Amino acid sequence: MSILSGALESDGMSRYRVPRSQQRVETCVSNSRFITTSAPVFTVKEARSFIRAIRSEMPDATHHVYAFKIGYGPSVTEGMSDDGEPSGTSGPPTLAHLRGADIGDTVIVTTRYLGSTKLVRADWFRFMGRLRRRFSKCLRPKKKRRD
């Protein structure tokens, strides 16, 4: 089995994927600008600090939607926020992306600058699909040994 999928290795230790470094992708949907930044984080404190740093970097943005996943396998701490977007339309899909990407120790913050057109739920999900494809292309995972 692949060590990138978190399978057991010959030494009996489990390995899983984490981002190598901070990544950023940008896209526009319905005149709204989205900037998604991801990074490796190893504690909830680091994740919250990263989220605060992004908010400070782009204080005039309309929203800073986030999700994080600390750990891997049965020992995981997760968090998310829609940050003012319609309930359930942004934080949960972002967290679902982290779960589906089979990675750990990661935070994703999607910063939105509201355009002239409000997004409806279908627009948000279309954007999330685009984001997942772009994020997956720039994610360069490395292996980490689970303690």
N, C-alpha and C positions, 0 to 999 in steps of 0.2 A: 504494500500500500504506500501511497505517496506521503512523504514527510510534510508536504504542504497542506495536507488535509487533516493534520493532527493525529494521524494514525500512530499506533505504538511502534516504536523502533526496536531494533535488535537489542539495544541496551536496556529495554524495558521502560524507558522514559517516553513520555508523550511530548510531541513537539507541535507547535501551532504557529500560524502566520501573524505577523504584526507589520505595520508599515515601516519602511526604512527611514522615512523622513517626512517632514511636513509637505503636503501637496495642496495645490489650489487649482480649481477649474472655474470657468465663468461661462454663463450662458444667458440668453434672453428668451423670455416667453411672454407673449402678449404685452409687450412694452415694459415688462418688469425685468430688472437686472438681478441675477442670482450669482453670488460668489460663494463657492463651497470650498471650505478649507478643512483638511483632515490632518491628523498627526498621531504619532504614537504617544500614549500616556499609560502610566503604570499604576496610578492610584486615582481615586475619586477626586482627591484634592488637586492633583495635576490636571485632571479633566476640567474641573471648575475654573482653575486658574487660566487654562487655555481659552475657555469660553469668555471669561472676563477680558482677556487680552484682545480677542477678536472684537468684542463690543467696544473696547477702547480705541482700537484701530479704525473702526468704521462707526462712529457714534451717531451719524446722521442717517443710518439705515433704518428702514421701517421695521424689520424683524431680524432676529438672530435665532433661527430654529436650530436645535442641536440634538444629538444623541451620542451616547458613549457606551462602550462595552469594555469593562475591566476584567481581565482574566479570560479563561477559556474552559470549555467543558462544564462539569458540574459546579464549578466554583466561579461564578460570574456575578458581577455587580453591574447593573445597567441603569441608565437614566436618559430622559428625553424631555423636550419641551416644544410645544407649538408656538410659543412666544407671540401670542396674539393672532396667529392665523386661525381660521375656523377649526374648532376642536376636532382632533383626530386626523386632520388632513396632511400634516407635515411631520410632526415628531414621530408618530408611530411608523409611517413609511420609511423614515430615515433609519430608525432602529431596526426595522425589518431588513433593510439593506445590509446593515452590519451583521445581523444574524445570518443572512443568506450568503454573505461573502466568505463565511467560514474563517473569520479573523478574530483576534482578540486585542486587548490593550489599545483601543482606538477611539478617538473622538472625531466627530464630524459636525461642523457648524456651517449652516447655509444662511448666508446673509442676503436679505432681500431689500432692494430699492424699488419701491412701488412705482410702477409706470402709470400711464393715463388710463389703463384698463384694469379693472379688478379681475383677479383670477377666479374662475369658478372651480369647483372640485375637480372636474375632468382636466382642466388646465394644469392643476397642481400635480395630479397623477401622471400626466404626460411629461411634465418637467422631471418628476422623480425617475421616470424611465430613462430619460435622456441623461440625467445626472448619474444614474447607476452605470450606464455604458461608458460615459466619460471618466468617471471615477475609477472604474475597473481597469481602464487602459493606463491610467497614471499610477495606480497602486503598484508599488514594487515591494512585495512582502519579503520579509526575512524570517528565518526560523527562530523560534524561541523555545527553550526547554521549560516545560511546566514543572514547577517545584513540587 
